[in-house]
């Protein structure tokens, strides 16, 4: 079952579930209709999702109760899955603490109804709303985020630009350690087997000891590297246009963006939980 925010996030999500059947409750269709006006990305996506649905429902052979074939260019006349629309009033007997008039709860009611009606089939709510997924799981309903719009199946394959130094790093790389200060930064020249794996401008960090270190790989040659400690943008005195870093990764990003010696920076953030539109 698709929550409204999935369609407004990616209208083509209707065609991305391969062989699985999709179910759209009436609450999803109502929300989609109420958000289709305007020039925002959400409104445009809502209109596109409605056009896709119209194409599916307007097929020559349309049996809504039996499920509508979802055809794509890839599968041609052979539908990978079927689309089901809510065609009857449903009462899923939710706890009295959940107001029946709220669309979220109406959708959860339909999920519970389908779970009881089709016990032999796996019924999963797909939603971009983290609170919706939490409520579903609290009611014993399966719920998942929507990830199919990602270019890569596994984001762990991407280069992170960050390396955590293991607890034994200084024992194996601290022999003949050199350190000095310049222009407000501390520098450390380290030697060891991990250095060849490092990249220039890669961040390294270690918070296990009494004196944690957050640094940048400034130089590298063979098994020798020079670390440059970072400016602490979490501190109020280092604000950038009134902005402070709120965590380690944001501090790393600001050190890159504020470094005039680095001409090009790419950032990849983890997707934040989507709010309901």
ZIQUINOR-V512718 format. One record per pair of residues at least 4 apart in sequence whose ideal C-beta (glycine too) atoms are under 8 Angstrom apart, sorted by the first residue. I is the first residue (numbers start at 1). J is the second residue. D is the distance in whole Angstrom. If there is no record, write none. Layout:
# ZIQUINOR-V512718
i j d
I J D
I J D
This chain:
# ZIQUINOR-V512718
i j d
1 22 7
1 23 5
1 24 7
1 25 7
1 107 7
1 110 7
1 111 6
1 114 7
1 123 7
1 124 7
1 125 5
1 126 7
2 6 5
2 7 6
2 13 7
2 14 8
2 22 6
2 23 8
2 24 6
2 28 6
2 126 5
3 28 7
3 107 6
3 125 7
3 126 6
3 127 4
3 128 7
3 129 6
3 132 6
4 8 6
4 27 8
4 28 5
4 31 4
4 32 6
4 35 8
4 103 8
4 276 8
4 277 7
5 9 6
5 127 6
5 128 4
5 129 6
5 274 6
5 276 6
5 277 6
6 10 7
6 13 5
6 126 6
6 127 6
6 128 6
6 146 5
7 11 6
7 13 6
7 14 7
7 28 7
7 32 6
7 45 7
7 46 7
7 49 4
8 32 7
8 35 6
8 42 5
8 45 5
8 46 5
8 49 7
8 277 6
9 13 7
9 45 7
9 128 5
9 146 7
9 149 7
9 274 7
10 16 7
10 45 7
10 146 7
10 148 8
10 149 5
11 45 5
11 46 8
11 48 4
11 49 4
11 52 6
12 16 6
12 52 7
13 17 8
13 146 6
13 148 7
13 149 7
14 22 7
14 49 7
14 52 5
14 53 7
14 56 7
14 70 6
14 83 7
15 52 8
15 70 6
15 72 5
16 148 4
16 149 8
17 22 6
17 80 8
17 81 6
17 148 7
18 80 5
18 81 7
19 80 5
19 81 6
20 81 5
21 67 6
21 81 5
21 82 5
21 83 7
21 84 6
22 70 7
22 81 6
22 82 8
22 83 5
22 84 7
23 83 8
23 84 5
23 85 8
23 86 7
23 110 8
23 114 7
24 28 5
24 29 6
24 53 8
24 83 7
24 84 7
24 85 5
24 86 7
25 29 8
25 86 5
25 90 8
25 106 7
25 107 5
25 110 4
26 30 6
26 85 8
26 86 5
26 106 8
27 31 6
27 103 4
27 106 4
27 107 5
27 110 7
28 32 6
28 107 7
29 33 6
29 53 8
29 85 7
29 86 8
30 34 6
30 103 7
31 35 6
31 103 6
32 36 7
32 46 5
32 49 6
32 50 6
33 46 8
33 50 7
35 42 6
35 43 6
35 46 4
35 277 6
36 43 6
36 46 4
36 47 5
36 50 6
37 43 6
38 42 8
38 43 4
39 43 6
39 44 8
40 44 7
41 45 6
42 46 6
42 277 5
43 47 7
44 48 6
45 49 6
46 50 6
47 51 7
48 52 7
49 53 6
50 54 6
51 55 7
52 56 7
53 57 6
53 83 8
54 58 6
55 59 8
56 68 5
56 69 8
56 70 6
56 83 6
57 62 6
57 64 7
57 68 6
57 85 8
58 62 7
59 68 7
59 69 7
62 68 6
63 67 7
63 68 7
64 68 6
64 84 8
64 85 5
64 87 6
65 87 6
66 82 8
67 82 3
67 83 6
67 84 5
68 82 6
68 83 4
68 84 8
68 85 8
69 79 3
69 82 6
69 83 8
70 79 5
70 80 6
70 81 5
70 82 6
70 83 5
71 75 6
71 76 7
71 77 7
71 78 8
71 79 5
72 80 7
75 79 7
75 80 5
86 90 7
86 110 6
90 109 6
90 110 5
90 113 5
91 109 7
91 113 7
92 108 7
92 109 3
92 110 6
92 111 7
92 112 4
92 113 4
92 116 8
93 109 8
93 112 7
94 98 5
94 100 7
94 105 6
94 108 6
94 109 5
94 112 7
94 139 7
95 139 8
98 102 7
98 105 5
98 108 7
98 135 8
99 105 6
100 105 6
100 106 7
100 109 8
101 105 8
101 106 8
102 106 7
103 107 6
104 108 7
104 129 8
104 132 6
104 135 7
104 276 7
105 109 6
106 110 7
107 111 7
107 125 7
107 132 8
108 112 6
108 125 8
108 132 8
108 135 6
108 136 6
108 139 6
108 141 7
109 113 6
110 114 6
111 115 6
111 123 6
111 125 5
111 136 7
111 141 5
112 116 7
112 139 7
112 141 6
113 117 6
114 118 6
114 123 5
115 119 7
115 123 5
115 141 7
118 123 6
122 142 7
123 141 8
123 142 7
124 142 4
124 143 7
124 144 6
125 132 7
125 133 7
125 136 5
125 141 6
125 142 7
125 143 4
125 144 7
126 143 8
126 144 5
126 145 8
126 146 5
127 132 4
127 133 6
127 136 8
127 143 6
127 144 8
127 145 7
127 146 7
128 145 7
128 146 6
128 273 8
128 274 4
129 133 7
129 273 7
129 274 6
129 275 7
129 276 5
130 134 6
130 145 8
130 273 4
130 274 8
131 135 6
131 276 8
132 136 6
132 143 7
132 276 7
133 137 6
133 143 4
133 144 7
133 145 7
134 138 6
135 139 7
136 141 4
136 142 7
136 143 4
137 141 7
137 142 8
137 143 6
150 155 7
152 157 6
152 158 7
155 268 8
158 268 6
159 199 8
161 199 8
161 201 8
161 202 6
161 203 6
161 252 8
162 202 7
162 203 5
162 204 8
162 205 7
162 249 7
162 252 7
163 198 7
163 202 6
163 203 7
163 204 5
163 205 8
164 204 8
164 205 6
164 206 7
165 169 4
165 170 8
165 204 6
165 205 7
165 206 4
165 213 8
167 208 5
168 172 6
169 173 6
169 174 8
169 192 8
169 194 7
169 206 6
170 174 4
170 177 8
170 206 8
170 209 8
172 192 5
172 193 7
172 194 8
173 177 8
173 190 4
173 191 6
173 192 3
173 194 7
173 195 7
174 190 7
175 191 7
175 192 8
176 191 6
177 188 6
177 189 7
177 190 6
178 188 7
178 189 4
179 186 6
179 187 6
179 188 5
179 189 7
180 186 8
180 187 5
181 185 7
181 186 5
181 187 7
182 187 6
184 231 7
185 228 5
185 229 5
185 231 8
186 228 8
186 229 4
187 218 7
187 226 6
187 227 7
187 228 6
187 229 8
188 213 8
188 215 7
188 226 7
188 227 4
188 229 8
189 224 7
189 225 7
189 226 5
189 227 8
190 195 7
190 224 7
190 225 6
190 226 8
190 227 7
191 195 7
191 223 6
191 224 5
191 225 8
192 223 6
193 223 7
194 198 7
195 220 7
195 222 7
195 223 5
195 224 6
195 225 5
196 222 7
196 223 6
198 202 5
198 204 7
198 217 5
198 220 6
198 225 6
199 217 7
199 220 8
200 217 6
200 218 8
200 219 8
200 220 6
201 216 6
201 217 6
201 256 7
201 262 6
202 216 7
202 217 5
203 214 7
203 215 7
203 216 6
203 217 8
203 230 8
203 252 5
203 255 8
204 213 8
204 214 8
204 215 5
204 216 8
204 217 6
204 227 6
205 212 7
205 213 6
205 214 5
205 215 7
205 248 7
206 212 6
206 213 5
207 212 4
208 212 8
213 227 7
213 229 7
214 229 7
214 230 5
214 248 7
214 251 7
214 252 8
215 227 4
215 228 6
215 229 5
215 230 6
216 227 7
216 228 5
216 230 6
216 255 7
217 225 6
217 226 8
217 227 6
218 226 5
218 227 7
218 228 4
219 225 7
219 226 4
220 224 7
220 225 5
220 226 8
221 225 8
230 251 7
230 252 7
230 255 5
231 238 6
231 255 6
231 258 7
232 238 6
232 251 7
233 238 5
233 239 8
233 240 7
233 244 6
233 245 4
233 250 7
233 251 5
233 254 4
233 255 7
233 258 8
234 238 8
234 244 6
234 245 5
234 246 7
234 247 8
234 250 8
234 251 6
235 244 7
236 244 6
238 244 7
239 243 6
239 244 6
240 244 8
240 254 6
240 257 8
240 258 6
245 250 4
245 251 4
245 253 8
245 254 5
246 250 6
247 251 7
248 252 7
249 253 7
250 254 6
251 255 6
252 256 7
253 257 6
253 265 8
253 267 6
254 258 6
255 259 6
256 262 6
256 265 5
257 265 6
